[in-house]
Amino acid sequence: MVEYLMQRSETFVAESVVLDDGLEVQASDHPYDIIAYLIDEFATTKRNLFSRVSEWLLSDKREDKIDDFSQEIEINGFWSIDKREAIVQTLLKNVDLKNEFHCDMKFYSADELAQHVPTCKYRSMTCQNEGCYAKYSISQMENHDSVCPYKMIPCEQKCSASVMRRDMDRHCITVCPLKLVNCPFYSVGCKSAIPQCKIEEHRSSDFHSHLLYILQGIHKEASVEVLRKRVEQLLQELLERRVARDNAKATP
């Protein structure tokens, strides 16, 4: 397949603009789309001989399976990274129609090339985010950084933590102190959703309404006005007991 891709990528540029009913139809010129098209083309031509490979390449989950295959390559080491990079560079040069992803400058001496390399916007670099080993040209640094799963970014829910982009969803629904949770009195009627770090504050500030919800659950036939008066009585009794207790502690 690699040999096929190398050969077809060389001829693809000439075929990228086709004549259809007198109109020129421009195919996608993004290198990723071109390589994907060539892989599909290869799978189609080899469908009888490699039906399982064709199904794998043409499936909806092709990208996930390609990632799995890439990991297997890394683990088994049967296709070195140097060889893969060399093939990728050749393919990219062949299909990058707008020269957006590779440098097409030519030099007549090694010295000229050496002077150009440090400033070339297509020079290769490795992602600086811990855990990410992606390689790309420096001109694509911002694009990669904006989607890098290992990039540390501020919490989307505005807590003080910074987490990896790939862990953001898990952080927001598990350990984030600003994760919204149901009130502890949800089952008796309080439908408030509050940040989990402010549960105690909510319990205190809404104690009156929580007590009313509890009484409504116990005394289903009583009117709201009657229960509100009962709440006031209970709160008054609670206050009196607290004052009496504090006075008792203060007495020598």
N, C-alpha and C positions, 0 to 999 in steps of 0.2 A: 504494500500500500504506500509506503514511504516513497519508493521509486516512482510510483504512479503520480503521487502528489507533486513530486519535484518536476516531473516532465510536464504535467498539465498546468502547473503554476506558471511555467515559462510561456505557454501558448495562450493562457487565459486572457492576458492583457489585450491581445489582438482580437479576441472574441468577445470582449466585454461590451462592445457596442454592436448590436445586431440590427438588421433591417427587417421590419415587420410591417407589411402593408404600406410601405413607403415612409414609415416613421422610424426614427431612431429610438430604441428603448435602452436606457442605461441600467445595467444591473447594479446591485449594491456594490459600493466601492470600499466598504470597510473590510480590512484583512480578515477579521474573525468570520464575517459572513461568507467571504470568498472561500476560505478554507473549509468551512462547514458545508458549503455547496459542493466542493470538490470531493469531500468525504462521502457525501450522499451519492454523488455521481459514481464514485468508485464502488460503493456498496450495491448500487443498482446494476452495474455491469457485471458484478460477481455474484448476483443473488443466487443463482443455481448452485454455484460451487461453494459459496460461503453463506448459506441462508441464515445460519445462527449469527454470524458476524453482522450481516445486513440488518437483521432484526434488532441487534444490539445498538448499531449505529443510528438506525432510523427511529428508535423508540422515543417516546416523550421524555423519558428519564435519561436520555443520552448523556447530558452534561454530568449528572451524578455518577453514572457508570464510568465515564471517562476519568473523573476524579479518583474513583476507586482503582481503576486500572493504573493511573499515574502513581498512586501510593504503592501498589504492588510492584511496579517497576523500581521505585525507590528502595523498597525492602529487599527485593531479590537482586538488585544491582545488575540486571542483565542488559541494560541499555544505559550507558553512562550519561551523566548530565552534559558532559562536554559534547558528545555526539548529538544529543538532542538539541542543544543550543545552536550548534552549527547548522543543523537542518532547519531549525526555526528561523535563523537569520537569513538563510537562503530563500525559504518560502516567503518570508516577510518582504524581502527585497523584490521578489517576483510579483507579488500581489498588492503591494502598497502603492496603488496607482497615483495617489496625491502626495507621496513622499511625506506623510504625516508621522510615520513611525520609524523611519530609518534615514540615515544621512546618505545623500547621493553625490556628495562632493568627491572629486578625484584630485590626487596629488602626484607630482612628478618626482618627489624625493621623500625619503624616510624622515628627513628633518622637517619638511613642511607638514607631514602627517603628525609628527610628534608635537609640533606647535599647535596644531588644530585640536587634537584630542582633548586636552584639559578644558577647552571652552565649548566643545561640540554639544549642542542641546540634545543630541541623541546618544550621548555616552551612557554606558550602562551603570546602574547603581542598584544596590540592594536596600530594601525597605529597612528603615531604622527602628521601626516599632518592634519591641521585644516579642519574640515568638514568630514573627513574620519573616519569611525568607524569599519573598517575591522579588524578582528582578525586572527592571523596566528601564526605559530611557529616562533621563532626567527631565525631559519635556513632559513626561506623563506623571511626574511626582505628585502634583496636586490632585490629579484625577484618581490616582491610587490611594492617596492619603484620605480622600473624601469617602472611600468605601472600605478601606482596610479593616478587616475584622479584628485586628490586634491593636488598633488605635485606641489610646486612652482618651475618653471624652467625658464631659460633665454629665451627671445624671439627668435624664430627660424629665424627671419629676422634680428637679431642682433641689435635691438634697445636696449635702456637701461632698459626696463621694464622686470619684472619677473611676470609671470602669471601662473594660475593653468593649468595643462596639459589639462584638459577638456575644457578650454576656449581658448586654443591656436589658433585654426582655426578661431574662431570669432574675436579674437584680431588681427590676421594677415590680415584679410580682411576688418576690420572696422577702429579701432582707432590707429593701429600701425603707427607711423610717417614714417616708412620706407616701408609702403605699396606702391606697384607700381601702379601708376595711369597714365591715358593718359594725354598728354600735352593739356592745354586749347585750343590750336590751332589745335587739332587733326582733326576737321571737315574741315579745309582748307588745310590740307596736312602734318602736322608734326606728324609723327607716333612714336615719342619717348615715351617710358614708363619710368617715373622717380619716385623716392620716393616722396610721397606727401609733405614731409617736405622741399623738395628742388625745389618746383614749381617756387617760385619767382626767385631763382637763375637761373633756366633754362630759364625762361622768359627773364631775363636780358642778359644771355650769348648767347642766340639764337635769340635775337631780330632781327638781320639782316635777318636770314632765315625765321622767322615768317612774317616779312614785305613782303618778296618776295612771300611767299605763298598767302598772302592776295591780292597782286597785280596780281598774276597769276589767281586768282579767278575772279577778276574784269575785267582784260584785257586778255581774253582767246586767242585772236588772236596774241598777241604780243609775240615776241621771248624772250627767257630767257635772252639773252645778253642785250636787250633793257630794260627789267624790272630790271636787276641788276644795270644798270646805273641809272635808276630811283630811285632805293633804295638808292644808294650812294648820289644822289641829295637830297633826303628827309632827310637822316641822316645828311648831311652837313647843310641843312636848320635848322634842329632841333638843331644842335650844335650851330649854329650862334644865334638862338633865345635864347638859354640857356645862352650863354655868354653875350648877350645884357641885359638879365634880371638880371643876377648877377651883371653886371656893374651898372645898374640902382639902384639896392639895395645898392650898395656900395657908390654911389654919395650922399653927404650930402644935 
